[in-house]
Structures are given as C-alpha cells and as structure tokens.
C-alpha cells in the first residue's frame, strides 16, 4: 500500500496498518501481528522515503483532546497521538489557552510533534509538554516525564535507534490560562502592527500568514517543510563569519554558542529557486526542498547533498537535515 508522505513520492510498504486505540495496538502486539522490520509514522510530514519500505508501516489514529486538570492559571490536557497538530493548536486558541499559537500550521500529528520536538517562532513543543505516554513492542506501557525525554533542538529520547520499538500513544500538555505571548522572533511584531490588538486569534492568524507566504502547500508542491536544521556554532566561529558577512542574521543561544539560519546560508550560496532535476530549493524559502513533479527520494537526497556541500565550502559550517531519511 502507498505510504502517506508530504513529498508526494509514490512509495509503498509491504504492509500498511492503522490502529485507533491503545487497546487495539496492544491486541496487535499480543497476537504478534506487528512484524519486523516495522516503522511507525505520523502523516509522513517529516520523512524522506528513498525507496519502497520492505516491511510494515504503522500509523496511529488515536484521537481525543481531554482536560485532565485545571486551575486559575493552567490547564492540563491529554491528547491522542493521531490528532492533527494544527487542529490541536487551533483548539487551544479557541479555548483561550496560551502556548501553542506560535506552532500553528506546522504539519504533522501530536505524537510525531513530541518525538521531533517541533518548533517555530521562538517556541518548541517541549515547552508545553508535561509527559509522553507510550507502549513498546512487548506491550509494556510507560509514561515519560518531560525531564526524561531528553529534549533538545529537534531532538528527543524517542528519536534514538533503540527507541524505534516504542510507540507514542498520548501526549500530556500544560498550557497557560494567563495572557502571555512570544513575539520577538522574525517579523511577528511587524505583522501584528496591522491589527488593533494582540490576541491569541490575531497571533495565530499572523503566524499562519507568515508560514503561508514562505512555505508551499504540500498538496500543491510536495515538501516536508523546513528540510535543514539551523546550525548552532561556537561563538568564535560565528564572530569570524560575522566579520566576513556583517549583515548575517543570527540568534543568541548562550554565552558560547550562536544559531545561524541555514536558509540564509543556502540563499547566499545561490540555491534559492534552483533545481537539480525534478527536485528544487523553494523560490520563497531556501530552507525548503520541493518535489517539482515526479521526483524520487534519491533526487531529493542528491539535491540535499549538493546544498550541504555548497554551504560547507562557503561558510565552513555543516548543516544537517531535519527530515528523517528512510532507506
């Protein structure tokens, strides 16, 4: 069966199966229906399939958004791994819960968001997570507290190879009921100037507008969103680069490290809008690689390698894919 993926590749799995509850997943495990090799995915929004998958692909359809506790300041919410992330972000805004609005329109599902530690516009999903519920291939349940999840920039415990047999079933979030916003990132404040006031709804609208102006709709032009992670470099290396490129954008990480936008470096290398066969660097956002039509995973890998080589040669900086390659 064809594997869902936002690049629009025509890739197939030997077996593709969806489950709708923890109980159904546990039954499959007990009956030995999950055969090796297997791969657990969300909606395929952060995956690059280099070829057909010669095994079983699993997809969670566990839904539900449940308030488990709340007080005057916070609300605790349990969300099924199969809930579409942006549906949850929209729901939070509708309920007047603060925290998820800057992550609006990020493709994918809640379970995958917790695995990937998605982030945008100064917020990472780890900032909102309280715990992650899982079931492993032996049918054992375990809930991981946030401090056990080893969260870092686009990293988590769940991305480690040895955690491949651990399936996220629910994610528990803590959101604020008190007004607060994260606005000092990118052009958010400038875009908000067109509105009479800052509200959750206006901020979500602005975030969506910014994303739509830069990022292509996967239904129209196959892509996986931001393809590369923004590299974090030692301050000495950053300062040497700043001498050569005084207008280089950057973000302070800590006293010894600075983050440089990968998209800016790719653009400086002349890749924005440039194609390599049927794969190309998007003409509005150099951080995005797109399928112009008929591209394969190998085409995108070749483009990725060429872009990474250019950045390394020009800046001496290694940029790494954020997208997971499935070979």
N, C-alpha and C positions, 0 to 999 in steps of 0.2 A: 504493500500500500504506500501511496505517496506520503512523504513526511512533510508536515506543515513547516514552512520556513519563510521568513520575510524577504529573503533574497530572491524568492521565486524560482529557485532551482528545481528541476524535475528529478528529485532524488527519492528513492524508495527504501523501505525497510522490509526485511524478510517477514516480520510480524509487527503490526502496529496495534496497540491496545490502550483504551481509555477506561479509567475507573472513576466512580462517582462518590465514594465514601471510604473512610478508613477501614470499615468492616469488609468492604469488597476487596480492597488491597490485601488485607490480612488473609482473606479466604484464598486469593490467588497464590499468596506465598505458601500457605499451609498445603495447598494442593499441588505445589511445585509447578505452577503454570508460568512462572517467570523464569525464562531460560537464558543461559549465558551464551554469547555476550548480550548485555542489555544496556540501554541508555534511557535515562529519564529526562524529559524535556518539558518546557512550558509551551509557549506557542511558537517556538523557533525563532524568536526575535534577536537572539544574540549568538546564533550558531552559524557556522560556515561548513556545510557538508561538502567535502572534497570529492566524495563518491557515494554510491548507494551504501546503506548501512546493512551489513550482513548479520543482523541479529534482531533483537526485539526492542522496539521503541515504545516507552510508556509515557502516558500523559495523564496528569491529574485533572479531574473535573470537579474536585471538591469545592463546593461553594459556601456561601453564608458569611454574613457580617453580623457579629453578635457582641453587644456591650456586656462585659463581664463584671465591671465595677466602675463607679464614678463618684466624684465629689465635686465641690465647687470649682476646683482648679484643673482636674484632669479626668480623662475618660480612658478606660482600658477596653480594647476592642480585639476580639478573636476573629480572624479572617481566614477562610479556606484558601489553600494554596492555588486552586484553579480560578480564583476570582481575577478578572482582568484588572491590572494595576490601576489604569486610569479611571475605571469605574469606581474603584475604592477612593482614589484621590478626589473625584467629583463628589462622592458621598460625604467625605469628610468636610468639604467646603459647604455642602448643603446643610450639614448638621451644625456648622459653626465650630468645628474642631480645627485647631491650628497645628501646622507642621508639615502636612503632605502637599500643600498647594504648589510649592516650587518644583515638585516632581511630577506635575501634571503633564499628560500626553506622552510620558515615557512608555514605549511599547513593552508588552510582556505581561506576566501574571505575578501574583503576590508571592508565590513560593519561589519563583525564579528571582524576583527582586531581592529576597532575603539571601539567596545564595550568592548573587552577583554583587550585593551592596550597591545598588543603583544610586546614582547621584546626579544632581544638576543644580546650577544657580545657587551654590553655597550650602546645599543640604544633601545629606546622604541618608539612605533609608535606615541605616544603623542608628541614627539619631532618634528614631521613632520606635525602634523595636525593643520590646521587653524580653521576649523569649521566642524560641522556634520549636515547634513540636514535630517529631519525626517518627518514622517506622523504618527499621532496617530489614535487610533481605532475610533475616531469621525470624521476622515477625515481632521483634522487640521494640517497644515504644520507649522513647526518651525525649524529654524536653530540655533543650539547651538554653540556659540563661544567656543574655546578651554578652556578658563578660566571658563566656565560654566559646563564643562564636568566632573569636579571633578576627574581628572586623578591622579592615584597613581599606585603603583606596582600591576599590573594585576587587576586594579580596574577602574571603571568609573561610572558616574551617571547612565548609561544605564543598569548596572547590578543590580540595585536596584529593588526589587519586584514590586514597584509601577510604574516602567518604562516598565513593560512587554508588555504593550499595545502601546508602541512607537516603530515604525519601522524605522530603518536607511535606507535611500534611496540613498544618495550620501555622499561622504567624500571629503572635500577640503583640499589639502595639499600645503605646501610651501617647495620647495626644492631649494638647493643652486646650482648655476652655477659656483661657485668658488671652486677650489680644496681643499678638506679637508677630512680627514679620521679619523675613530675611530679605533685604532689599539691596544691599551693597555688593552686587555681583552683576557683571555685564552691563547691559543697558536698561536694567529694570526700572530704576528711578526715572530715567528719561522717558520711558514708555508710559509710566504711571502719571506723568505730568499732564497727559491728555484727559485724565479722569478727575472728577470733582473731589474724590476722596479715595483713600486706600481701604479696601475691604477684601475679604477672602475671595469674593467673586471677581472683583476687578483684577486682583493679583493673578488669579488663575487664568483669567482672560488674557492678560498681558504675557504670561508665561507661554500660553498656547500660541499666541500671535507670534512671539519671538521664535518659537520652535518651528512653526509652520513656515516662517519666512526663510528659514535656513535649511530645514530638513525635509527631504522629499517624502511623500506618502508611499509607503511600501506597496500599497495596492496599485500604484501607478508606475513607480520606478523601484524595482527591488533593491533593498538595502537593509542593513542591520543597525541603523543609527550611527552613533559615534563608533568608528572602527578601531581607533587607536586610543590608548590611554595618554593623558598628558604627563610627560616625564617630569620627575622630581629630581633636581640636580643639586650637587653640593654648591654652597654659596660662592666659593672661589671660582668654580666653573661658570656659574651664572654671571658673576661680575666681569669675567673675561669676555664673555659673549656680549654683555651689555656695552662694553667699550667698542665692540665692532658694530653692534646694532642698537643704538641708543633708544630707539622707539619700540624695542621689543616688549610686548605685553608680558606680564608675569604676576604671580600670586605668591605671597609670603606663606610658607608652611611653618617654619620655626626658625630659630636663630641660625641654624646651619644649612637649611635647605630652602629651595625656591622651586615653584612649579611653573613650567613654561608651556603655553598652549601648543600642542602638537599641530593643530590645524594651521596656526600662523607659520610654523616652520615649513610645513608641506607647501603652503601657498608661496613662501619665499623661494622654494625650490622650483616653482613654475608648474606645479602639478594641478592646480585648481582648474577643473573643466577639461583636463587632458585624459584621453582614452588610451588604453592598451588593449587592442582587440575589442571584444564586446563588454569589457569592464572599464569603468572610468572613475575618476575623482569628481565628486559633485561640483557643479559650477558655482554654487552658492555657499558651500561649506566644505572646505578641504579635508575635514575630519571624516567625511562620509564617502565610502566607496559604493558604487552603484552598478547594478546589472542593467545594461542598456537594452538587453533583449537577447536571449539565447546564450548568455554567459553560463559557464560552469564554475564549480568551486575552484578548480585549478586555475581558471582565468583570473579570479579574484586574488588567489594566493600569489600568482605571478605579479599582479599589479601591486599588491601589498609589499612584496619583496623589493620591487623596484623603487617604491616610495621610501621605504625604510633605508635602503642603500643611499638614496639621494640625501636624506636628512643627516645620516651618519657622516657622509663625506663633507657636507657643507657646514654642519654645526658641531660635529663630534659627539652628538647625542643619539643614544639608542632609543627609538620609540617602539613600543610593544603593542600588539593587538589587544584590544579589549574583548573582541569577539573570540569565541571558542571554536577552534578548528576541530572538526570531527573527521578523522581519516580512516 
